[in-house]
Amino acid sequence: MKYLWITLIAVVLLLSGIVYYRYYFVFGEGVKSGILNYAVKKGNIFKTYEGKLIQQGFGTNARTGSLMSYEFEFSIEDEEIFRQLEINNGKTFDLHYKEYHGALPWRGNTTYIVDRIVNMK
């Protein structure tokens, strides 16, 4: 009976560690800049805030000197940040984000979570 409890506790701790690492451990963070394409609230069960930045830059796979656009899709947890993005659609933003290994349905559809606006032009 003692070994059953030890095994059960070990399995619970292991599963807790895996869940923490997958969904709550911040894998990376940084700042992305670009023109805000959209900010929306959507979802069937969990209504989450989602957005997309269009980033411009020089591509290495394209013809020499041609511009490519990159899309950065992200989720937003804070309603106040969403409101700021929503009313300033089309402007250039520098957004600070945190990257997780997995997405949670109530946190958003992506693994990138914007937690603050660094700059807006």
C-alpha positions as CSV (number, residue, x, y, z in Angstrom):
1,M,0.0,0.0,0.0
2,K,2.9,2.3,0.8
3,Y,4.4,1.9,-2.7
4,L,1.1,2.6,-4.3
5,W,0.9,6.0,-2.6
6,I,4.5,6.8,-3.5
7,T,3.9,5.9,-7.1
8,L,0.6,7.9,-7.2
9,I,2.3,11.0,-5.7
10,A,5.2,10.6,-8.2
11,V,2.8,10.4,-11.1
12,V,0.8,13.4,-9.9
13,L,4.0,15.4,-9.5
14,L,5.3,14.4,-12.9
15,L,2.0,15.3,-14.6
16,S,1.9,18.6,-12.8
17,G,5.4,19.4,-14.0
18,I,4.5,18.6,-17.6
19,V,1.4,20.7,-17.5
20,Y,3.3,23.6,-15.9
21,Y,6.1,23.4,-18.5
22,R,3.7,23.1,-21.5
23,Y,1.2,25.8,-20.6
24,Y,2.6,28.1,-17.9
25,F,6.4,28.2,-18.4
26,V,7.4,31.3,-20.4
27,F,9.6,29.9,-23.2
28,G,10.5,33.2,-24.7
29,E,9.7,36.9,-24.7
30,G,10.4,39.9,-26.9
31,V,9.1,42.7,-28.9
32,K,7.5,42.6,-32.4
33,S,6.9,45.7,-34.5
34,G,4.5,46.2,-37.3
35,I,1.2,47.6,-38.6
36,L,-1.8,46.3,-36.7
37,N,-4.0,44.4,-39.2
38,Y,-6.8,43.5,-36.8
39,A,-7.8,43.0,-33.2
40,V,-10.9,40.9,-32.6
41,K,-12.8,39.2,-29.8
42,K,-13.8,35.7,-30.9
43,G,-14.5,32.2,-29.8
44,N,-17.3,29.6,-29.4
45,I,-17.0,28.8,-25.7
46,F,-14.1,31.0,-24.5
47,K,-14.2,34.5,-25.9
48,T,-10.6,35.5,-26.4
49,Y,-8.9,38.6,-27.8
50,E,-6.8,37.9,-31.0
51,G,-4.7,40.1,-33.2
52,K,-2.4,40.2,-36.1
53,L,0.6,42.5,-37.0
54,I,1.9,42.8,-40.5
55,Q,5.7,43.1,-40.4
56,Q,7.7,44.3,-43.3
57,G,11.3,43.4,-44.1
58,F,13.7,42.2,-46.7
59,G,13.3,38.5,-47.5
60,T,16.2,36.2,-48.3
61,N,14.2,33.7,-50.4
62,A,12.7,36.4,-52.6
63,R,14.3,38.3,-55.4
64,T,17.1,40.6,-54.4
65,G,15.9,43.8,-52.9
66,S,12.2,42.9,-52.8
67,L,10.1,43.4,-49.7
68,M,8.3,40.6,-48.0
69,S,5.6,40.9,-45.4
70,Y,5.5,38.7,-42.3
71,E,2.5,38.1,-40.1
72,F,2.6,37.9,-36.4
73,E,-0.6,36.4,-34.9
74,F,-1.1,36.8,-31.2
75,S,-3.5,36.6,-28.3
76,I,-4.2,39.2,-25.7
77,E,-5.2,38.5,-22.1
78,D,-5.8,42.0,-20.9
79,E,-9.0,43.7,-22.1
80,E,-7.5,47.2,-21.7
81,I,-4.7,46.3,-24.1
82,F,-7.3,44.9,-26.5
83,R,-9.3,48.2,-26.3
84,Q,-6.1,50.2,-27.1
85,L,-5.4,48.1,-30.1
86,E,-9.0,48.0,-31.3
87,I,-9.4,51.8,-31.5
88,N,-5.9,52.3,-33.1
89,N,-6.2,49.7,-35.9
90,G,-3.9,50.4,-38.8
91,K,-1.2,52.2,-36.7
92,T,2.3,50.9,-36.1
93,F,2.9,49.2,-32.8
94,D,5.8,47.7,-30.8
95,L,4.2,44.9,-28.8
96,H,5.9,43.0,-25.9
97,Y,4.9,39.4,-25.9
98,K,5.5,36.1,-24.0
99,E,5.7,32.8,-25.8
100,Y,4.5,29.6,-24.3
101,H,4.9,26.0,-25.5
102,G,1.1,25.4,-25.7
103,A,-2.1,27.4,-26.0
104,L,-4.9,27.3,-23.4
105,P,-8.5,27.8,-24.7
106,W,-9.2,30.6,-22.2
107,R,-5.9,32.4,-22.8
108,G,-6.2,32.6,-26.6
109,N,-5.7,30.7,-29.8
110,T,-1.9,31.2,-30.1
111,T,1.1,30.6,-28.0
112,Y,2.1,34.3,-28.3
113,I,0.5,36.4,-25.6
114,V,0.9,40.2,-25.8
115,D,1.2,41.6,-22.3
116,R,1.9,45.3,-23.0
117,I,2.2,48.0,-25.7
118,V,5.7,49.3,-25.8
119,N,5.2,52.0,-28.4
120,M,2.5,53.3,-30.9
121,K,3.0,55.5,-33.9
